[in-house]
Amino acid sequence: MAGGSGARQRPQVGLLALQNAAYSDVAPYPLDILVAESQGMVGYMLQQALRNALPSQEVTTLLTRVTVDPADPAFQDPCKYIGPVYTSVQAADLAAEKGWRIKQDGTGFRRVVPSPAPLAISESAAIHTLLQHDHLVICNGGGGIPVVQTGQTMAGCEAVIDKDLSAALLATQLQADALLILTDADAVYRDWGTPSQEAIGQVTVSSLAGTRFDAGSMGPKVDACCQFVRTCGGYAGIGSLQDGGRILSGQKGTLIIPG
């Protein structure tokens, strides 16, 4: 089980970054540390809830690092929104005071950070071992802790990895049968937000080619699912948290299959 870092308007990494910045007399923690902190915080809450609901099930939370390329163009063009929405005046003040990169997001402004492509999940072997021993594993939170590798040495970097693409990579490395992305929408929709919007049920990867989805919400989820299906030949589902099992059986949500 991999998760994000919270709801869009109040993400944990963004809030931790704000708390971090409030202590002006202390050197701020870099983003990789904040992602690790959010993995522990969210992972603990999920682990506690799942263990209480399933007393006989072993549940384990694992800090997870994800390797990225230090030459990824994303480092030169930050685009991942974190933290709350600001007015134009607040945004200008924060950019000047803290050196943040800020971009417009809808009618407001938010901080942006690099979002490089995930290359490898460092703890995939450990996750596989835990799964073989019947553990429910909570891992790869917030897209994973971003690290770069030089020889045998790893170092954290200032970035936030897309959680959907990272989950697809993890599923690929684990050779999973399926990838299930649960969200607050009941399915993927064509022409979302228009009078002609239409829910997509079962669909092949090839038939989605050329279809555009919102880059800030459903787009990365569809891309991640298509990437997994093309690479592994399995299937992938997107839909509501309450419909998990029925999505994979094709009864609810959107099911993406090879072809």
Summary of the structure (lengths in Angstrom):
residues: 259
radius of gyration: 18.8
end to end distance: 26.6
largest distance: 56.9
contacts: 810
relative contact order: 0.14
helix: 38%
strand: 27%
